Amino acid sequence: MKYPSDPSTVMESKRPAPSFWIKLPAILAIAFCLALGVSLLRWNPDIMSLRYQAIAQKALDEKDYPAAIVAANRLLGFGGASRNDGLFLLALANLGSGRTAEASSIIDMVAPLDKPVFAPAHLFVARTLMARAYRSPQVERAIEAQLRNALALQPDSVEARELLARFHTQK
Amino acid sequence: MKPTPRWSLGLLGFGFLPLLVLFFLHLWKLPEYQFFPQALAGAGFLAWDRLREVPRPMVGGHPALSAALLLVSFAVLALAVFIWSPWLAIVAAMPAGIAVVWRVGGAPLLQKMGPSLVMVLTIIPPPIGLDVRLGLFLREAATTLSSRTLDLLGVVHCVTGNVIELPGQRLLVEEACSGINSVLFVTAFSLFYLFWRRRSFWCFLVCLPAALAFVVMGNVARISLGAWLRYYYRVDILNGWQHETESIVLVAVYVLLVVSLEALFPRGKCVAPKSHPPRRETSTSRVIFPPWFHTVCCLFAVLGLLSTIIAWNKSKATVEPLRAANSTLTSEAAFSLPDRIGDWSRSESGPPKVSKIETLGLSSAIWNYQRPGMQAVIAFDYPIWSYHDVAECYSRNGWIIQKKDIVVPKNGSPPRFQLTMKKDPGIQGTLWFSTINEKGEWVDQATVKHDFISRLGLPESQQETTYRVQLLLVGDKPPDAASFEAANYLFEEASAILSREMLQQVRR
């Protein structure tokens, strides 16, 4: 192939139309961008939120706490209704991985004594406190408050009723 | 002796030379603009290519327009010398260049030189930090799009700021990954290639945004692929030589895609000239400049001489402290804080990992302090080249900055930035930071001056070595008034001690 000696005369030289092969990368790139763009547009936060909830729960069941922490953090990022789920799962994952200080500070957010926030967290705290061999009057009050908070959120919760009944029986 | 046009043009060029040299030296420090030699070469090639198409003999434009442009250029250059802004100097060089082109060849020549001027514009960083904002936007976009792509690939991850966290691993989406470096280069290359191919306006309109889309998608693909490989196969391609190689390969791919995309447009749309005058007729030696032109060029040369003297004095004034700072603080520097400051006492444990302090600089000394119910971390980062707003580091790592104030105490304590931040899950942070230079001046207040020059946000503002003190207070809730005052006191005491120690060691 003979090239023109002056690069500026490339425009004027009689070259054939560009071959299909030189156009192919751009065609493929445009197709890739379109496909990725369409896939990303179909991304749905509600579906992802449910998916990450399942992933976090599964990771906790399998004691894969690093994965559970990441999944719970992601769940928190979606905000909205899944936020308390995310916080509770994050607390459990932190507890599992030995980060008790962080776990307890998160539990304080989702299961405070003074107001009902998230029923599963209230039940979890109540269950944990009830499992103690020795319970001070302060702990007794905390258990009752946690169970009442859980019932305030889920009046039909069989587990909450059962725990409350057991608590009073033991008392 | 009658001055020749070349002699006058030489004087005109000398007027800009000192500040332009500084401009290009500064530009070389910015990785995203390191393509400027190629861009200038491209501009030169386009100018050479188009020059021969101008009808001969060339007819110079009306001298009044040249005079007006030179007047504007002189005023801007004088301002550049006065406030010492190399950036303004290159801005001033544009109207001067246009004035000369206009005078030499009028509208036909100016039209032909248009592409070269556009090419030069691509290497001038925009004012008010627009390129920095573009970089931040691209980094956010790259992180968000990569996160969604990772969702499609089934990679469990979460995003905090510009950090993608995988189970047990963290990936920081840095500037290089965000594509800002590639965006500017690919834009300049696309412009050069399309100008060279003499493409129509519509081709530019399609190719330039498409090239930018390729860059963004390329970086999303790079980050997603890297995270995917690390998650499933523990293979790291986002660090070390692999990262550098990927960057080179990606830039080559972008160039190929621009060439390929251009080929998609029908060739009939090219606006190629039918014939050119012979090259020997391109000489401009016959151009006659008006008598006043030489005088104006002499005035520009006076500014050039003034800039040279200022540059010489500045270089003498800044070399010594910098040398001292480097020799003292990188090898022998030692900083210490007492075990107790007020009712704060030193502790070995720091706040939880999630709220670690963000440091920057070659060295960072860190101390943990506590008092009942509170934990604070103090860091001293040094040496930092120029001023750096540490708030950006916190934002990048997932902190949401709710409030940022500059506080100027009346008791002579250093002015400081005070930030209120939050981060999931429910962590509240309060940050104080102050920056001191080697002269012992606290410089944070100067960065928020709302005068005209500051608002311009000109690149290459004063460059100096600085040292930063910061205090981070974290908790489940914002500190109450008493805790806030206690932390404020701790910050003031620590700042005073650390700045004193720094100055003693710099001056030793």
Interface residues (C-beta under 8 A of the other chain):
Chain A: P7 S8 M11 E12 A17 P18 I22 K23 L24 P25 A26 I27 A29 I30 F32 C33 L36 S39 L40 W43 M48 Y52 I55 A59 D64 P66 A67 I69 V70 A71 N73 R74 L76 G77 G86 L87 L90 R99 A101 E102 S105 I106 D108 M109
Chain B: F45 W48 D49 R52 L145 R148 T149 D151 L152 V156 H157 C158 V159 T160 E165 L166 P167 G168 W196 R197 R198 A210 A213 F214 M217 V220 V253 L256 L257 V259 S260 L261 A263 L264 R267 C270 A272 P273 P352 V354 D424 P425 G426 D476
